[in-house]
Amino acid sequence: MSNSNPSPGTRFKPGQSGNLKGRTKGVKNRSTVVKYWLKAGEVFVNPITEEEQKLTQEDIVTLAQITEAREGNTKAYNALMDSRYGKAVQRNEDKQKVIAEINVNIKKCQEL
């Protein structure tokens, strides 16, 4: 938890806040480092074509997900679909409609 009442010596001065020194020059952002390593090449046996190819780490990871999805891993399939088409968004109105339909079906079952 944050300290809601810090001691006077550790408080920010008026007009001053945050990390004054900031990130050290030359230190790369985490996303920059990840992009760099995902582009790193490697000779790898493509599990789909079964041929040796020079592939990026991103290609290798994607092929691993495809292989998992083909073997029935629905989480791998959903991750591929989300990365390709964007994550599906369910609108609140859709939820309301589904809940209403469920309630109607419950009432029908109770009447039987």
N, C-alpha and C positions, 0 to 999 in steps of 0.2 A: 504494500500500500504506500501511497505517497504521503509525505509528511505535510499536513495541512498548515503547520505553523513552524517553518524552518527558523533556525537561529539567525539573528541579525547578520552575522558574518557570512552566512551562506546565501542570503537573499540576493536577488538581482538588483542592481542599482536602477534608479528611475531612467527609463528610456533604453534599457539594456535587457536582453533576454536571450536564452538559448546558448548554444555552443559557439562562443565568440571566435575560437580558433578554427572551427569547422574541420572538415576532412583534410588530412595532410595532402599536399600536392603530390600528384603521381599515383595515388592510391585509386585503383579502379573500382567502379561500382560493381556490385555483385552480379547484376544482370549482364554487364560487359564481359566478366570472366566466364559466366555460363555460356554466353554466345560464342566466345572464343573456343571453348572446349567442345561444344557441340559441333563445331565446324571442323574439328581435328579429324584427319583422315586415317583410315586403317584398312589393310587388306583383310577381307572378311568373306566367308562363304554365305552367300545370300540364301536364306532358308526356303525361299519361294522358287528361285531359278536353279538353286544348288550349284551356282557358278561362283568362282572367286572373283571378287570385285573390290575396287577401292571405294569405300563408303565412308560417309561422315558418321560421327557418333550419333547424331540426330537420326540418320537413316537406319542405323543399327537398332536403336531404341524403338523406332517406329515399326521396323520389321518384327521385332520381338513382340510388340503389342499385337500386330496383325496375326502372328503365329498363335499367340494366346487366344485371341478372339476366334480364330478358326477352330481351335480345340474346344470352344464352348465357354470360354471365360467371358461372362457378360460385362464385368467391370472393364475389361480391356476393350471390348466392343464399344461400350458407352464412352470411354475415354477417347477412342478414335473418332466416333461420331461427333462428340463435343468439340474436338479440336478441328474437325473438318467443317462442320456446319454451325458451330456455336451451341452453347448449352441451351436446352429447351427451357422455356420460361412458361410456367403455368400462371395464367392470370387469375386474380382473385374472383372475377366474375365466373370463370370456368369452375372454380372450386365451389362457389355458391350454388351453381346449377347442379353439379354432381351431388352435393349434400342434399339439395331439395329432391332430386330423383331417388336418392337412397331412402330418404324419409317417406316418400310416397310408397316405395316398395315395401318398407317395413310395415306401414299401415295396412297395405294389402295383405301381407302375410298374417298379420294379427287378426284380420277379419275372417280368415279361413278357418 
